[in-house]
Amino acid sequence: MTDQAVDAEGVRLSCEDHFLGRTRELKELRADIERAGLDTLAGRKAPRARVLLIAGRPGSGRTALAEELVRAVAESYGDGVLRARLSEPDGTPVPVASVARELLAALEVQAPAGAAEDELSEALRKALADRRALLLLDDAVAAEQVDALLPDTPECLVVAVSGGPLTGIADVRPCTLGGLDTKSALELLSRHTGSVRITVDPRAAEQLVEICQAHPAALMLAGGWLAARPNAAVADLAKQLHAESDEATPLSRVFKLVYTSLPAPAARILRLLSLAPAGLVDPHTASALAGCSVGGARSTLDDFVALGLLHAVPSPLPQYEVPGCLHPLLKSLADSQDRPAELQLARARMLERTVRLLQSSRAITETDSADAREKLQGMPRSLRFPSPRAAEDWLRIRKPALLAAARLAVADGELDTLARRLMSQLVRAMVAHFGTKAAAADLYGLHGLVLDVAERRALPREKAAALLNLADLDAQTGRTREALGRYRAALDAGREANDPYATGRAMESVGGAYLELGDYDRAADWYGRALAQRLARDERAEAARLYGRIAAAHTYAGRYGEAVRNWRAALAGHRRTGDLAAHARALSELARVQEYAGHPEESLRTCQDAVEWARRAEDLRLQAALQLRIADTLEHLGDPAAAQLHRGTAERLLGEDLSQGEPGASQSEEQTGERTRERTREQAGEQTEEQAEEQAEEPKQDADAYEIRSTSAED
């Protein structure tokens, strides 16, 4: 019936061709999909998606049943199945904003970094408004979580999995699970023990099922224990479990038996897995927690899978999941049998190993850096990746655990130095492999964590860095006023830290925010403050760039005389620093202002000077843009023949640019001319906008580097 349905707590309740039991529950759930709701009976159209609730204790097979139901009805929902978990293995609720973002990503809908919960929930509802989709929301903690994610369309179906009722959601259809029927429970046992041991002593097998109360997770552990002991009889296990009648639940009773039968090193590893972020474990995590070899850790983890203590996650890399039903038992054991200092040391080892893996994953992308190559070679072989692609795959697969590790480290409060190093390396690795834009949402969360640590530890320099990065992401997603508030807070933190870079960067960004808001006077004023600091520090290249930004603010305000003066100051600065390309671009912008001011002859002369500087800088696209501007100016001055010559020059220059960008391409002169003519005006028209965007992005890129330096002081 299904290829493999797996309970979220790690209990396998089906094999490749047969789903165990729950026939009645499955039939009732399918009937509930079609049954008329309260709104229909009242003659009204249902306003929202129908919700089917599968409730039961952890390990009862509730997720397996949900997956089987989804498999059975998926064909009726042409827009696909969306899955999300609403709580961590330790029971901590996952924020609705995180779940909504995850679902939007599955729908290939881009959500802005830092968007609020309400905004993301509304975006999800909008994305599902014209779809017929099925949502499986697993491990729901409260009705509010599910309600915030409900589509506003009756064509969608929501299957929610929870430990109890979801009070507050209208017309929810509940299905409460108990134990398996006896036949299915015996079959589950026989899958581990083989049918012989069940058939030779059916009464003992039935007694074992009764002791376990037909609880799937308990039966899984019992079956794993028997499978590891081919000579043990089912009756022997039943007697031992009967003797442990003081245990609170059948699951804890069987777990205690399995745990006490483990060798001491394996038992210690199992306890420490309760520290695994998000319940996700790989051999490196287990190795670091226990202080053993990676190979030994993987062998032990595979043994745990055979015993039903872990669930192997389908993945190109070895990865395992701690069953949610076992997490509280493991945590209780760790708290009672390991000293707090030992647990903290295990956490520290795990974080340190993660930091080194992140360093390795980033270093392998820096093939042109001798320092990176040397650092990589100095790492143990087990921490090195064979290729950048392998490092990217590892980072992508382990990202949920890595982000959870950062959150837990910050929440712990006792490992802030390691937490800062971890977040620094995680930011750098994600930018290296995914790019800033693709990783923006995760970076926003990480910068927020950096800010938490900086405020807790009174680290004004890191606080300024985090605020700058958060503000940049706010600005990129259109939340300019929020960005402005953060830039001002970053300025205060930079002044407290006596950090000239942070203060200058913040003042310039405040100016940029005011420019975006259309307050050109304040923009010019704040750019001027940043300029004064750059001049005082004799930072000539930065000062020249800021003269250009002040000129842009005056241009927007229509103060062309001030704009011309500042562009001339920028030209002088670029000339002193020898930046040919910047000098050419500044001349281009000066010519534009002169044209706006009604001085076409001056604009023409400035454009001609700019063409010469662009030629020296070997910038073909800027040369073409300038030639077109000259052509437009000449036509305005009444010389169409000369204008046509300059347009032809622009087409030729862009043709050369195309041929350089496509080495080895063979095409006729006519084809080249056609492509060039199509792109000439588009590219030339975009040239100055691209320059403005590049200038705007420069300080943001610097801020990312600043954040990395400040949070990795101990690296």
C-alpha positions as CSV (number, residue, x, y, z in Angstrom):
1,M,0.0,0.0,0.0
2,T,2.9,2.4,0.6
3,D,6.6,2.3,-0.1
4,Q,7.4,3.1,3.5
5,A,5.5,4.9,6.2
6,V,7.5,6.0,9.2
7,D,6.3,7.4,12.5
8,A,7.8,10.8,13.4
9,E,9.0,9.2,16.6
10,G,11.1,6.7,14.6
11,V,8.7,3.8,14.7
12,R,8.4,1.9,11.5
13,L,4.9,0.7,11.1
14,S,5.0,-0.4,7.5
15,C,7.3,-2.2,5.2
16,E,7.7,-1.9,1.4
17,D,4.4,-3.5,0.5
18,H,2.1,-3.5,3.5
19,F,0.8,-1.0,6.0
20,L,0.0,-2.5,9.4
21,G,-3.4,-2.3,11.0
22,R,-5.5,0.9,11.5
23,T,-8.0,-0.2,8.9
24,R,-11.0,1.2,10.8
25,E,-9.3,4.5,11.6
26,L,-8.1,4.9,8.0
27,K,-11.7,4.2,6.7
28,E,-13.2,6.8,9.1
29,L,-10.7,9.4,8.2
30,R,-11.4,9.0,4.5
31,A,-15.1,9.2,5.1
32,D,-14.6,12.4,7.1
33,I,-13.1,14.1,4.1
34,E,-16.3,13.8,2.2
35,R,-18.7,14.3,5.1
36,A,-20.7,17.5,5.1
37,G,-19.4,20.1,7.6
38,L,-21.4,22.4,9.8
39,D,-21.3,25.2,7.3
40,T,-22.7,23.0,4.6
41,L,-25.5,21.7,6.8
42,A,-26.3,25.3,7.6
43,G,-26.4,26.2,3.9
44,R,-23.2,28.2,3.9
45,K,-20.0,27.6,2.0
46,A,-17.1,26.4,4.1
47,P,-14.7,29.3,4.6
48,R,-11.6,27.4,5.3
49,A,-9.9,24.0,4.6
50,R,-11.2,21.0,6.5
51,V,-9.0,19.7,9.3
52,L,-8.6,16.1,10.1
53,L,-6.9,15.5,13.5
54,I,-4.9,12.3,14.3
55,A,-4.2,12.3,18.0
56,G,-2.3,9.9,20.1
57,R,0.7,9.5,22.4
58,P,4.2,9.8,21.0
59,G,5.2,6.5,19.5
60,S,1.5,5.4,18.8
61,G,2.0,5.4,15.1
62,R,0.1,8.6,14.6
63,T,2.4,10.0,11.9
64,A,2.5,6.7,10.1
65,L,-1.3,6.7,9.9
66,A,-1.2,10.3,8.7
67,E,1.3,9.5,6.0
68,E,-0.8,6.5,4.9
69,L,-3.9,8.7,4.6
70,V,-2.0,11.2,2.6
71,R,-0.7,8.5,0.3
72,A,-4.2,7.2,-0.2
73,V,-5.8,10.5,-1.1
74,A,-2.9,12.5,-2.6
75,E,-4.2,12.0,-6.2
76,S,-7.2,14.1,-5.4
77,Y,-5.0,17.1,-4.6
78,G,-3.4,18.0,-7.8
79,D,-1.2,20.8,-6.4
80,G,0.7,18.4,-4.2
81,V,1.4,17.6,-0.6
82,L,3.1,20.0,1.8
83,R,4.7,18.7,5.0
84,A,5.9,20.5,8.1
85,R,6.7,19.6,11.7
86,L,5.4,22.0,14.4
87,S,7.6,21.0,17.3
88,E,11.1,19.9,18.0
89,P,11.8,16.4,19.4
90,D,12.0,17.8,22.9
91,G,8.5,19.3,22.5
92,T,9.5,22.9,21.9
93,P,7.1,24.5,19.5
94,V,8.5,25.6,16.2
95,P,7.6,29.3,15.5
96,V,4.7,29.7,13.1
97,A,6.9,32.1,11.1
98,S,9.5,29.4,10.5
99,V,6.9,26.8,9.4
100,A,5.1,29.3,7.1
101,R,8.4,30.2,5.5
102,E,9.2,26.5,5.0
103,L,5.8,25.9,3.3
104,L,6.2,28.9,1.1
105,A,9.6,27.7,0.0
106,A,8.0,24.3,-0.9
107,L,5.5,26.3,-3.0
108,E,8.5,28.2,-4.6
109,V,7.1,31.5,-3.2
110,Q,9.8,33.9,-2.1
111,A,9.3,35.4,1.3
112,P,11.2,38.5,2.4
113,A,13.8,38.0,5.1
114,G,12.7,39.1,8.5
115,A,9.0,39.2,7.6
116,A,6.6,39.0,10.6
117,E,4.5,36.0,11.4
118,D,1.3,37.6,10.3
119,E,2.8,38.6,7.0
120,L,4.1,35.1,6.3
121,S,0.8,33.5,7.3
122,E,-1.1,35.8,5.0
123,A,1.4,35.1,2.2
124,L,0.9,31.4,2.7
125,R,-2.9,31.7,2.5
126,K,-2.6,33.8,-0.6
127,A,-0.3,31.3,-2.2
128,L,-2.8,28.5,-1.5
129,A,-5.9,30.5,-2.4
130,D,-6.2,29.1,-5.9
131,R,-4.6,25.7,-5.2
132,R,-5.9,22.3,-4.3
133,A,-3.2,21.1,-1.9
134,L,-2.9,18.7,1.1
135,L,-1.0,19.9,4.2
136,L,0.4,17.5,6.7
137,L,1.2,19.3,9.9
138,D,3.0,16.9,12.2
139,D,3.6,17.2,16.0
140,A,1.3,20.2,16.6
141,V,1.5,21.5,20.2
142,A,-1.4,23.9,20.2
143,A,-4.4,24.8,18.1
144,E,-3.0,28.2,17.5
145,Q,-0.2,26.8,15.5
146,V,-2.5,24.9,13.1
147,D,-5.0,27.8,12.9
148,A,-2.4,30.3,11.8
149,L,-1.5,28.0,8.9
150,L,-5.0,27.0,7.7
151,P,-5.7,27.9,4.0
152,D,-8.7,30.0,3.4
153,T,-10.1,27.6,0.8
154,P,-12.2,24.5,1.2
155,E,-10.4,22.9,-1.7
156,C,-7.4,22.2,0.5
157,L,-7.2,19.6,3.2
158,V,-5.2,19.7,6.4
159,V,-4.1,16.6,8.3
160,A,-2.9,17.5,11.7
161,V,-1.0,15.2,14.1
162,S,-1.1,16.0,17.8
163,G,-1.0,14.5,21.3
164,G,-4.5,15.8,22.1
165,P,-7.5,17.8,20.9
166,L,-7.1,21.1,19.0
167,T,-9.7,23.1,20.9
168,G,-10.6,26.3,19.1
169,I,-10.5,25.1,15.5
170,A,-14.1,24.8,14.1
171,D,-15.4,21.6,12.7
172,V,-12.2,19.6,13.3
173,R,-12.6,15.8,12.7
174,P,-10.6,13.9,15.4
175,C,-9.3,10.4,15.3
176,T,-7.7,9.2,18.6
177,L,-5.3,6.3,18.4
178,G,-4.7,3.6,21.0
179,G,-2.7,0.4,20.6
180,L,-2.6,-1.8,17.5
181,D,-5.0,-4.7,17.2
182,T,-3.4,-8.0,18.3
183,K,-2.9,-9.4,14.8
184,S,-1.1,-6.4,13.6
185,A,1.0,-6.2,16.8
186,L,2.1,-9.8,16.4
187,E,3.0,-9.1,12.8
188,L,5.1,-6.2,13.9
189,L,7.0,-8.4,16.3
190,S,7.5,-11.1,13.7
191,R,9.2,-8.7,11.3
192,H,12.0,-8.4,13.8
193,T,12.1,-11.8,15.4
194,G,11.0,-13.9,12.4
195,S,7.7,-15.8,12.4
196,V,9.1,-19.0,14.0
197,R,9.6,-17.6,17.5
198,I,6.0,-16.1,17.4
199,T,4.3,-19.3,16.1
200,V,6.1,-21.7,18.5
201,D,4.9,-19.8,21.5
202,P,1.8,-17.7,20.5
203,R,0.6,-17.3,24.1
204,A,3.9,-15.8,25.1
205,A,3.8,-13.5,22.1
206,E,0.3,-12.4,23.0
207,Q,1.3,-11.8,26.6
208,L,4.2,-9.6,25.3
209,V,1.7,-7.6,23.2
210,E,-0.5,-7.2,26.3
211,I,2.4,-6.1,28.5
212,C,3.3,-3.5,25.8
213,Q,-0.3,-2.5,25.5
214,A,0.1,-3.0,21.7
215,H,2.0,0.3,21.7
216,P,3.9,0.4,18.4
217,A,7.1,2.1,19.7
218,A,7.3,-0.4,22.7
219,L,6.8,-3.3,20.3
220,M,9.5,-2.0,18.1
221,L,12.0,-1.8,20.9
222,A,10.9,-5.3,22.1
223,G,11.4,-6.7,18.6
224,G,14.8,-5.1,18.3
225,W,15.9,-6.6,21.6
226,L,14.8,-10.0,20.5
227,A,16.4,-9.6,17.1
228,A,19.7,-8.9,18.8
229,R,19.3,-12.2,20.8
230,P,18.4,-15.0,18.4
231,N,18.5,-17.6,21.2
232,A,16.2,-15.7,23.5
233,A,12.6,-16.8,23.8
234,V,9.6,-14.4,23.6
235,A,8.5,-15.8,27.0
236,D,11.9,-14.7,28.5
237,L,11.3,-11.1,27.4
238,A,7.7,-11.1,28.6
239,K,8.9,-12.3,32.1
240,Q,11.5,-9.6,32.3
241,L,9.1,-6.9,31.3
242,H,6.5,-8.2,33.8
243,A,9.1,-7.8,36.5
244,E,9.6,-4.1,35.6
245,S,6.0,-3.3,36.3
246,D,7.0,-0.3,38.4
247,E,7.8,1.6,35.2
248,A,5.2,4.3,34.3
249,T,4.4,3.2,30.7
250,P,5.0,0.2,28.6
251,L,7.4,2.2,26.4
252,S,9.6,3.3,29.4
253,R,9.5,-0.3,30.6
254,V,10.9,-1.8,27.4
255,F,13.3,1.1,26.9
256,K,14.8,0.5,30.3
257,L,15.4,-3.1,29.5
258,V,17.0,-2.3,26.1
259,Y,19.1,0.5,27.7
260,T,20.5,-1.6,30.5
261,S,21.5,-4.3,28.1
262,L,23.8,-1.9,26.2
263,P,27.6,-1.8,26.8
264,A,28.6,1.2,28.9
265,P,30.2,3.2,26.0
266,A,27.1,2.7,23.8
267,A,24.7,3.6,26.7
268,R,26.7,6.8,27.3
269,I,26.4,7.7,23.6
270,L,22.7,7.1,23.6
271,R,22.2,9.3,26.7
272,L,24.2,12.2,25.1
273,L,22.1,12.0,21.9
274,S,19.5,14.0,23.9
275,L,21.8,17.0,23.3
276,A,21.7,16.7,19.5
277,P,20.2,19.9,18.0
278,A,16.7,19.3,16.5
279,G,17.1,15.6,17.3
280,L,19.3,15.2,14.2
281,V,22.4,13.2,14.6
282,D,25.3,12.4,12.2
283,P,28.5,10.4,13.0
284,H,30.4,13.6,13.7
285,T,27.8,14.8,16.2
286,A,27.8,11.5,18.1
287,S,31.6,11.4,17.9
288,A,32.0,14.9,19.4
289,L,29.4,14.4,22.1
290,A,31.0,11.1,23.3
291,G,34.6,11.9,22.5
292,C,35.0,8.8,20.3
293,S,36.1,8.1,16.7
294,V,33.8,9.0,13.8
295,G,33.9,5.4,12.6
296,G,33.0,4.0,16.0
297,A,30.2,6.5,16.4
298,R,28.7,5.5,13.0
299,S,28.8,1.8,13.9
300,T,27.1,2.5,17.2
301,L,24.4,4.6,15.5
302,D,23.7,1.8,13.1
303,D,23.3,-0.6,16.0
304,F,20.8,1.8,17.6
305,V,18.8,1.8,14.4
306,A,18.6,-2.0,14.5
307,L,17.4,-1.8,18.0
308,G,14.7,0.7,17.2
309,L,16.4,3.4,19.3
310,L,17.1,5.7,16.3
311,H,15.5,6.3,12.9
312,A,17.8,6.4,9.9
313,V,16.8,9.5,7.8
314,P,16.8,8.9,4.0
315,S,19.7,11.0,2.9
316,P,22.8,10.9,0.7
317,L,24.8,11.3,3.9
318,P,24.5,9.2,7.1
319,Q,22.0,11.0,9.2
320,Y,19.7,9.8,12.0
321,E,16.8,11.1,14.0
322,V,16.2,10.7,17.8
323,P,12.6,9.4,18.2
324,G,10.5,12.1,19.8
325,C,8.9,9.5,22.1
326,L,12.4,8.6,23.4
327,H,13.8,12.1,23.8
328,P,12.4,12.7,27.4
329,L,13.6,9.3,28.5
330,L,17.1,10.0,27.1
331,K,17.2,13.4,28.7
332,S,16.1,12.0,32.1
333,L,18.9,9.5,31.9
334,A,21.5,12.1,31.0
335,D,20.4,14.4,33.8
336,S,20.5,11.6,36.4
337,Q,23.7,9.8,35.3
338,D,26.0,12.5,33.9
339,R,27.2,15.5,35.9
340,P,26.2,19.0,34.6
341,A,29.8,19.8,33.9
342,E,30.2,16.6,31.7
343,L,27.1,17.5,29.7
344,Q,28.3,21.0,29.2
345,L,31.7,19.7,28.1
346,A,29.9,17.4,25.6
347,R,28.0,20.4,24.2
348,A,31.2,22.3,23.9
349,R,32.9,19.4,22.0
350,M,29.9,19.2,19.6
351,L,30.0,23.0,18.9
352,E,33.7,23.0,18.4
353,R,33.5,20.1,15.9
354,T,30.7,21.9,14.1
355,V,32.8,25.1,13.9
356,R,35.7,23.1,12.4
357,L,33.4,21.4,9.8
358,L,32.0,24.8,8.8
359,Q,35.5,26.2,8.5
360,S,36.4,23.2,6.3
361,S,33.3,23.6,4.1
362,R,34.1,27.2,3.5
363,A,37.9,26.8,3.0
364,I,37.4,24.3,0.2
365,T,35.6,27.0,-1.8
366,E,38.6,29.4,-1.5
367,T,40.9,27.6,-3.9
368,D,42.7,30.9,-4.7
369,S,43.7,31.5,-1.1
370,A,47.0,30.0,0.1
371,D,46.0,30.6,3.7
372,A,42.8,28.7,3.2
373,R,44.6,25.8,1.5
374,E,47.1,25.6,4.3
375,K,44.4,25.7,7.0
376,L,42.5,23.0,5.2
377,Q,45.6,20.7,4.9
378,G,46.2,21.2,8.7
379,M,42.8,19.7,9.5
380,P,42.3,16.0,10.3
381,R,41.2,14.0,7.2
382,S,37.9,13.2,8.7
383,L,37.0,16.9,8.8
384,R,37.9,17.5,5.1
385,F,35.5,17.5,2.2
386,P,36.5,15.9,-1.1
387,S,35.1,18.7,-3.2
388,P,33.2,22.0,-2.9
389,R,30.0,20.2,-4.1
390,A,30.3,17.7,-1.3
391,A,30.7,20.5,1.2
392,E,27.6,22.3,-0.2
393,D,25.6,19.0,0.0
394,W,26.7,18.6,3.6
395,L,25.7,22.1,4.5
396,R,22.3,21.9,2.8
397,I,21.5,18.6,4.4
398,R,22.7,19.5,7.9
399,K,21.3,23.1,7.8
400,P,18.3,22.4,10.1
401,A,20.6,20.9,12.7
402,L,23.2,23.7,12.3
403,L,20.6,26.5,12.7
404,A,19.2,24.6,15.7
405,A,22.7,24.3,17.2
406,A,23.1,28.1,16.9
407,R,19.8,28.8,18.6
408,L,20.5,26.3,21.4
409,A,24.0,27.6,22.0
410,V,22.7,31.2,22.4
411,A,19.8,30.0,24.6
412,D,22.3,28.1,26.8
413,G,24.0,31.3,27.8
414,E,27.1,29.6,29.1
415,L,28.9,28.9,25.8
416,D,28.7,32.4,24.2
417,T,32.3,32.3,22.9
418,L,31.6,29.1,21.0
419,A,28.2,30.4,20.0
420,R,29.7,33.5,18.5
421,R,32.3,31.4,16.6
422,L,29.6,29.0,15.4
423,M,27.4,31.8,14.0
424,S,30.3,33.5,12.4
425,Q,31.4,30.4,10.5
426,L,27.8,29.5,9.7
427,V,27.2,32.9,8.1
428,R,30.4,32.6,6.1
429,A,29.8,29.1,4.9
430,M,26.2,29.9,3.8
431,V,27.3,33.0,1.9
432,A,30.1,31.0,0.3
433,H,27.9,28.1,-0.9
434,F,24.4,29.6,-1.3
435,G,25.0,33.4,-1.8
436,T,23.7,36.2,0.4
437,K,20.4,36.6,-1.4
438,A,19.4,32.9,-1.3
439,A,20.4,32.6,2.4
440,A,18.9,35.9,3.4
441,A,16.2,34.5,5.6
442,D,18.6,32.3,7.6
443,L,21.1,35.0,7.8
444,Y,18.5,37.3,9.3
445,G,17.9,34.8,12.1
446,L,21.6,34.4,12.7
447,H,22.3,38.1,12.9
448,G,19.4,38.3,15.4
449,L,21.1,35.7,17.5
450,V,24.4,37.6,17.3
451,L,22.5,40.7,18.6
452,D,21.1,38.7,21.5
453,V,24.6,37.6,22.6
454,A,26.1,41.0,22.1
455,E,23.4,42.6,24.3
456,R,23.7,40.0,26.9
457,R,27.5,40.2,27.1
458,A,27.6,44.0,26.6
459,L,29.7,43.8,23.4
460,P,28.9,47.1,21.6
461,R,31.1,46.4,18.5
462,E,29.3,43.1,17.8
463,K,26.0,44.8,18.6
464,A,26.7,47.4,15.9
465,A,27.7,44.7,13.4
466,A,24.5,42.7,14.0
467,L,22.3,45.8,13.8
468,L,24.0,46.9,10.5
469,N,23.4,43.5,8.9
470,L,19.8,43.3,10.1
471,A,19.2,46.8,8.9
472,D,20.7,46.0,5.5
473,L,18.3,43.0,5.1
474,D,15.4,45.2,6.2
475,A,16.3,47.8,3.6
476,Q,16.7,45.2,0.8
477,T,13.1,44.0,1.5
478,G,11.5,47.4,1.5
479,R,11.3,47.9,5.3
480,T,13.2,51.2,5.1
481,R,11.8,52.8,8.3
482,E,12.7,49.7,10.3
483,A,16.1,49.8,8.7
484,L,16.5,53.4,9.6
485,G,15.8,52.7,13.3
486,R,18.4,49.9,13.3
487,Y,21.0,52.0,11.6
488,R,20.6,54.7,14.2
489,A,20.9,52.1,17.0
490,A,24.1,50.8,15.2
491,L,25.5,54.3,15.3
492,D,25.0,54.5,19.0
493,A,26.6,51.1,19.5
494,G,29.5,52.0,17.2
495,R,30.1,55.2,19.2
496,E,30.0,53.3,22.5
497,A,32.6,50.9,21.1
498,N,34.7,53.8,19.7
499,D,34.6,52.0,16.3
500,P,35.2,54.4,13.5
501,Y,34.2,51.9,10.8
502,A,30.9,51.1,12.5
503,T,30.0,54.8,13.1
504,G,30.9,55.8,9.5
505,R,29.1,52.9,8.0
506,A,26.0,53.6,10.1
507,M,26.0,57.3,9.3
508,E,26.3,56.6,5.6
509,S,23.5,54.0,5.8
510,V,21.2,56.5,7.7
511,G,21.8,58.8,4.7
512,G,20.9,56.0,2.3
513,A,17.7,55.3,4.2
514,Y,16.6,58.9,4.1
515,L,17.4,59.0,0.4
516,E,15.1,56.0,-0.1
517,L,12.4,57.8,1.9
518,G,12.7,60.9,-0.3
519,D,14.1,63.1,2.4
520,Y,17.0,64.4,0.4
521,D,18.1,67.2,2.8
522,R,18.7,64.7,5.6
523,A,20.3,62.3,3.2
524,A,22.9,64.9,2.2
525,D,23.4,65.9,5.8
526,W,24.1,62.3,7.0
527,Y,26.4,61.6,4.0
528,G,28.2,64.8,4.9
529,R,28.8,63.5,8.5
530,A,30.1,60.3,7.1
531,L,32.3,62.2,4.7
532,A,33.8,64.3,7.5
533,Q,34.9,61.2,9.3
534,R,36.4,59.7,6.2
535,L,38.4,62.9,5.5
536,A,39.6,63.0,9.1
537,R,41.0,59.5,8.7
538,D,42.4,60.4,5.3
539,E,40.4,57.6,3.6
540,R,40.5,59.1,0.2
541,A,38.7,56.4,-1.9
542,E,35.8,56.3,0.5
543,A,35.7,60.1,0.7
544,A,35.5,60.3,-3.1
545,R,32.6,57.8,-3.2
546,L,30.7,59.8,-0.5
547,Y,31.1,63.0,-2.5
548,G,29.3,61.1,-5.3
549,R,26.5,60.0,-2.9
550,I,26.1,63.6,-1.7
551,A,25.9,64.7,-5.3
552,A,23.2,62.1,-6.0
553,A,21.1,63.4,-3.1
554,H,21.4,67.0,-4.4
555,T,20.5,65.8,-7.9
556,Y,17.3,64.2,-6.7
557,A,16.5,67.5,-4.8
558,G,17.1,69.5,-8.0
559,R,20.0,71.4,-6.6
560,Y,22.2,70.9,-9.7
561,G,24.9,73.4,-8.7
562,E,25.6,71.6,-5.4
563,A,25.5,68.3,-7.3
564,V,28.1,69.6,-9.8
565,R,30.4,70.8,-7.1
566,N,30.3,67.5,-5.3
567,W,30.9,65.5,-8.5
568,R,33.9,67.6,-9.2
569,A,35.2,66.8,-5.7
570,A,34.6,63.1,-6.3
571,L,36.5,63.4,-9.6
572,A,39.5,65.0,-7.7
573,G,39.4,62.2,-5.2
574,H,39.3,59.4,-7.8
575,R,42.1,61.1,-9.7
576,R,44.3,61.1,-6.6
577,T,43.6,57.5,-5.9
578,G,44.2,56.5,-9.5
579,D,40.8,54.7,-9.9
580,L,40.2,55.0,-13.6
581,A,36.9,53.3,-13.7
582,A,35.5,55.3,-10.8
583,H,36.8,58.5,-12.5
584,A,35.0,57.6,-15.7
585,R,31.7,56.9,-13.9
586,A,31.9,60.1,-12.0
587,L,32.4,62.1,-15.2
588,S,29.4,60.2,-16.7
589,E,27.2,61.3,-13.8
590,L,28.5,64.9,-13.9
591,A,27.5,65.0,-17.6
592,R,24.1,63.8,-16.7
593,V,23.7,66.6,-14.1
594,Q,24.9,69.2,-16.5
595,E,22.3,68.0,-19.0
596,Y,19.6,68.2,-16.3
597,A,20.8,71.8,-15.5
598,G,20.2,72.8,-19.1
599,H,23.9,72.9,-20.3
600,P,24.1,70.5,-23.2
601,E,27.4,71.8,-24.5
602,E,29.1,71.3,-21.2
603,S,27.5,67.9,-20.9
604,L,28.8,67.0,-24.4
605,R,32.4,68.0,-23.5
606,T,32.2,66.1,-20.2
607,C,30.9,63.0,-21.9
608,Q,33.7,63.1,-24.4
609,D,36.2,63.3,-21.5
610,A,34.4,60.4,-19.8
611,V,34.7,58.3,-23.0
612,E,38.5,58.7,-22.8
613,W,38.7,57.7,-19.2
614,A,36.3,54.7,-19.8
615,R,38.6,53.7,-22.7
616,R,41.6,53.8,-20.3
617,A,39.7,51.7,-17.8
618,E,38.7,49.2,-20.6
619,D,35.0,49.5,-19.7
620,L,33.3,48.8,-23.0
621,R,29.7,49.0,-21.7
622,L,30.3,52.4,-20.1
623,Q,31.9,53.6,-23.4
624,A,28.8,52.5,-25.3
625,A,26.5,54.2,-22.8
626,L,28.4,57.4,-23.1
627,Q,28.4,57.3,-26.9
628,L,24.7,57.0,-26.9
629,R,24.4,59.9,-24.5
630,I,26.6,61.9,-26.8
631,A,24.4,60.9,-29.7
632,D,21.3,62.0,-27.9
633,T,22.9,65.4,-27.0
634,L,24.1,65.9,-30.6
635,E,20.6,65.2,-31.9
636,H,19.2,67.7,-29.4
637,L,21.8,70.3,-30.6
638,G,20.7,69.7,-34.3
639,D,23.5,67.4,-35.6
640,P,21.7,64.1,-36.5
641,A,24.6,62.9,-38.8
642,A,27.1,63.1,-36.0
643,A,24.6,61.5,-33.7
644,Q,24.3,58.5,-36.0
645,L,28.0,58.0,-36.1
646,H,28.1,57.8,-32.3
647,R,25.3,55.3,-32.2
648,G,27.2,53.2,-34.6
649,T,30.2,53.4,-32.4
650,A,28.0,52.3,-29.4
651,E,26.8,49.3,-31.3
652,R,30.3,48.3,-32.3
653,L,31.5,48.5,-28.7
654,L,28.7,46.4,-27.4
655,G,29.3,43.9,-30.2
656,E,32.9,43.6,-28.9
657,D,31.6,43.2,-25.4
658,L,29.3,40.4,-26.5
659,S,32.1,38.6,-28.4
660,Q,34.4,38.8,-25.4
661,G,31.6,37.3,-23.2
662,E,31.0,34.5,-25.7
663,P,34.5,33.1,-26.6
664,G,34.5,30.8,-29.5
665,A,31.1,31.8,-30.7
666,S,30.8,32.2,-34.5
667,Q,28.3,34.5,-36.0
668,S,27.9,36.6,-39.0
669,E,28.4,40.4,-38.9
670,E,24.7,40.8,-39.7
671,Q,23.7,38.6,-36.7
672,T,26.1,40.4,-34.5
673,G,24.7,43.8,-35.5
674,E,21.1,42.6,-34.9
675,R,21.9,41.3,-31.4
676,T,23.8,44.5,-30.7
677,R,21.1,46.8,-31.8
678,E,18.6,44.9,-29.7
679,R,20.7,45.3,-26.6
680,T,22.4,48.6,-27.1
681,R,19.8,51.0,-25.6
682,E,18.8,48.5,-22.9
683,Q,22.3,48.0,-21.7
684,A,23.3,51.6,-22.0
685,G,20.2,52.8,-20.3
686,E,20.9,50.5,-17.4
687,Q,24.5,51.4,-17.0
688,T,24.2,54.4,-14.6
689,E,21.5,52.5,-12.6
690,E,23.9,49.6,-12.2
691,Q,26.6,52.0,-11.0
692,A,24.3,53.5,-8.5
693,E,23.3,50.1,-7.2
694,E,26.9,49.0,-7.0
695,Q,27.7,52.1,-5.0
696,A,24.8,51.4,-2.7
697,E,25.9,47.8,-2.2
698,E,29.5,48.5,-1.4
699,P,29.0,49.4,2.3
700,K,26.6,46.5,2.8
701,Q,29.3,44.1,1.6
702,D,31.7,45.7,3.9
703,A,29.3,45.3,6.8
704,D,29.1,41.5,6.2
705,A,32.8,41.3,6.4
706,Y,32.8,43.5,9.5
707,E,30.2,41.2,11.2
708,I,32.4,38.2,10.4
709,R,35.5,39.8,11.9
710,S,33.8,40.9,15.0
711,T,32.1,37.6,15.8
712,S,35.2,35.5,15.2
713,A,37.6,37.3,17.5
714,E,38.4,34.0,19.2
715,D,38.7,32.0,15.9
